[in-house]
Amino acid sequence: MLLYVTATSLEFMNNLIENFNFMKNIFFAIGFMCLGFIAVAQHAPQYSTFMFNKLAYNPAYAGSREVLTIGADYRNQWSGINGAPKTASIYAHTPFFKQRAGAGLSIISDQVGMMNFNYVNLSYNYRLPLSNGATLSLGLMGRLEHGAIDWTKADAIDQNDRLVQATTTSKVQPNFGMGVYYAHDNYYVGLSVPQVMKNALYTNLGAVVNNRNFYLMGGAVIKVNDNIKFKPAALISYNPNAPFEVEVNANFIFMDAFWVGASYRLGDSFDGVVAYQITKQIKAAIVADFTLSELKDYTTGSFEFLVEYSFIYDNTRVKNLRYF
């Protein structure tokens, strides 16, 4: 038994050393970006399942699972606080043109108090196979944005205030995004900006909602032994008018089926992650956020569910589990 543990430990260390140089570069870049980001205001919809739901951040990810994949995600943020964000999304993406291109569709609804944001995203990317077995994807995204304010939910101090309307105000506008995604069997890194145009959906509120967010993501999978793999991941989001966010995640994968791990969102929450590969096609994940900020006195935390179906069958080209 001691010899087996020692051999397993040596195998894990060897794999860790092999991946060290790449991971060092990723975390150096992440650390460098952290030093430079300072700001104040609002971010786009937030996902604690960022390590699974990459299409929400980067159009260049579309088709990276090598088969048609569909999924749904629901997040209830800061449970117990009236008007706290609730986000629901569905998505689908697939490769085509002999795996040299990818396309994706996602529909997102984000409810925050009396405001509701809806997004429809169409993604396309061109995928360049590289000599080392990796793939470099260059992606573009067309985006339709809809915002609405339900003034009937306003709690006005002066009930006769004429500025508070008894109707719903809405606005629709286009946008576009872009991204790049580099993926190897053992690691990935991506950079994206889903909303290039700095649109203000609600100028009549006296505040500009600037959703030009920049995302840097990276991760790897490291073999511990034949039955256990270690999968770290990180996501940095930056908005010139909002506090930058850093999320780091670490999962252990047992028998290529059961995922268990934790995430930390800088200054905001500590998250528990559990996922299960029910079949080769179906994966489900649950994330529970434990709030660390001053809101912890008013909320029981946040929770999120994700379910994903990949069309992997015995006659498809991809037969093994895709970690990214």
N, C-alpha and C positions, 0 to 999 in steps of 0.2 A: 504493500500500500504506500509506504514511504517513497519507494522508488518511482511509483506511478505519479505521485504528487510532484516529486522532484522533476521528473521528465516533463510533466505538464507545465510546470512553472518555467522550465528552460525553453519549451516550445513557445509559450506566451511571450517571454522576453525576446526571443529571436524575432517573432512577428512584430513586436512593439518597436524593436530597433530598426527593422526594415522600413517601417512606416514613419519613423521619427522625423526624417528630413522633410518629408512633405507636410506632416502635421505642424512641424516647427514653422514652416513658411506660412501656413494658414493662420496660426495663432499669433505670429508676428504681425501679419497684416491686420488681423482683428484688433490686436492691442494698439497698433499704430493709429487705427481709425478711432479707437476709443479716446485717445488723448486729444484728438482734434475736434470732437463734436460737443457743442454747447447750444442749448435752445430752450424754447418755452411754448406749448400749445397742444394741438390735437393730432392724433394719428389715425391711420386707416384701420379697418377691422383687424382685430387681434386674434391669433390662433395659437393655442398651446400645442397643437398638433403640427407645428411647422415642419417637423422632421418627416412627416408623412405627406402633408398637403402642400407640396412645393409649387404646384401650378397657381396657387393663390398669390404667389410672389413673383414668379418668373415665367414668362411665356416661352422661353427657350427650353423649359423642362418638358413640354408637351411631347408625348411619344417615347419618353425615356424608359418606360417600363417594357418597351418593345412589343406590346400587344395593346389592343383596345382595353382601356381601364375606365370605369365609372365609379363615382363615389359621392358621399354626402357627409356634411359636417354640421353640427349644431353646437353653439357655445352660449351658455348663460353666464354672464360676467357679473361678479359682485352680487350674488344672490341675497335677497332680503332688502336691497336698496331700491326704492321706487324710481323707475325710469332708467335703471342701469342697462348697459348695452346687452342686446341679444342678437346673435348673428347666425344665420342659416345659409348654407350654400350647397349647391350641387355642381358636379363637374364631370367632364369626360374628355379623354385625350387618347390619341392613337398615332402610331407611325404610319407612313404610306410611302409610295414611290420607292419601293425596295429598301425601306428603312432609312432613306436619305432625307426624309422630311417628316415633320410632325405637325399635328393640328389639335387644337383643344377648344373647348367651350366651358365657361363657368358662369353661373348665375348666383349672385350674392345679394342677400337682404340684411341690412344692418339697422336695427331699431335702437335709437338712443333718446329716451325721454319722449318729447313731443316731435322729434325729428326722425325721419326714416330715409335711409339711403339705399338705392338699388343699383346694381351694376350688372351689365351683361358684357362678358369679355370673349372675344374671338382671337385665338392665338395661332400663330404659324411660325415654324422655324425650319431652317435648313441645317442638316446634320453632317458634319465632316468627320469621317473615320480617320483616325491617326495611326501612325505606324506602331505605337506602343499598345494598341488595342483600346485606347480611349476614344471618346467621341466629343467633339466640340460643336455645340449647337448655338446658332445665332437666331434670336427670336424677335418677332414683332407682334404687337397686340392692338386690335381695334377695340374701343371701349365705349359703351353707351352708359351715361350716368344719369340717374334720376334722383332728385331730392324733393322731399315734401315736409312741410311743417303743419301739424294739426293744432291750430290755435285753440281749439275747444279744450285741449289739455292744459292750457296755460293757467297758472294760479296767480291772477293779477291782484296786486294790492288795492288798486283802484278799479272796481268792477265797471266803472263807466269810462275807462281809458280807451279812447278811440283808436289807439295804436294797436290794441289787441283785437284782432279780427276773430269773428266767430265762424271762420271757414278754414279750408286747407289751402295753403300756398304750395305750388310745386314748380319744378323747373327741370328740363331735360337738356343735356348737352353732350357732345362727343368728346372723346379723349383718345389717346393712344399711348402705348408703352413699348419698351424694348428690354432685352436682356441677353446675357451670354451664360452658357452652362457647360462646364467641362466635367465629364464623368468617366471614371475608370471603374473596373470591377471592385476595387478596394477603397475608392475615395471619390469625392466630388467637390466642386466649388462653383458658385454662381454669383453673378452680379446683375442687378436689374433695377429699373425704374418703371413701375406699372402705369404711372400717370405722369406724362411729360408736361402736359399743359397745366399751368397754375390757375385752375378755375376757382372762382368763389361762388359756391352754390347759394349762399344766403347773405348777400350784401345788405339786405334789408334788416338783418339782425345786428348790424353794426360791427360784425366781425368777419374776417376772411377765413374760410375753411380751406387751407392749403394742403392738399393731399399729395404733393409731389414728394413721395417717399423713395429713398434709395435703400436697397437691400443687398447685403453681402451674406451669403450662406456658405457653409462648408461642413464636411463630415467625412467619416471613414468607417470601415468595418475591419476589425482586427480579430483574427482567430485565436482563441484561448486554447481550445482543444477541439476534438471532433464534434463535441456536443454543445459547446459554449462559444459565443462570439460577443465581442465588445464593440458597441457602435456609438461613438461620441458624435455630436453635432452642435453647430452654433449658428445663430442668426443675429445680425446687427441691422437695425433699421434706423435711418436718419432722415429727419425732416427739418429744413432750415428754421421752421417756426414751432418746433416741438422738442421735448426732451428726447435725446437719443435713447434707444433701447438695445440692450444686449441680453440675449437668451442663450444659455448653454444647456445641453442635454446629454445624458449618458444612459444608454440602455444596454442590458445584457440580454442576449437572445439564446434561449435554451432549446435544443433539438430543432432549430429552424422553425419553431412554432410559437413559443411563449416568450413575449417581450416584457421585461420589467425594468423600470428605471426611474429617473428623476430629472427635473429641469429646474433651473434658477433664472428668474427674470430680474435683472438688476434693480434693486430698490423697490420691487413690487411684490413678488410672490415666489414661493417654493412649490413645485408641482410634482405630483406623483403620476407616473405613467404605467399603464398596463395595456398590452395588446396581445391578441391571439390570432394566429394564422389558422382559421377554422378549417379551411381546405386550401388546396393549392390556388384556388381562385378567390376566396373570401378572407378578408382581414377586418377585424374590428378593434377599435382602440377607445379607451376611456382615460381622460386626464382630469385630475382634481387639483385645483389651485388653492393654496393656503396663503391668504393675503398677509404681507409683512408690513405694508405701509400703514398710515394712520387710519385707513378705512377698515382695518381689522376689527375695530370696536363696533362696526355697524353692519358687517357682512359675515356670512358663514363661509365665504369664499366663492370660487367659480368652478364650473364643471363643463366638460366638453366631450362629445361623442363623435366618432368617425367610423364609417363603414365603407369598405372599398371592394369592388369586384373586378378582377382581371380575367380576361378571356384566354386563359392558359389551358390548353388541352394537349393530349399526347401527340397529336399530329401538328402542333404548332412548333415554330422554330425555337422558341424559348421554352425550356422545360424546367429550368431551375428557378428557385425563389430569387426575386430581385430585391436587394436591400435598399436600393435608391429609386 
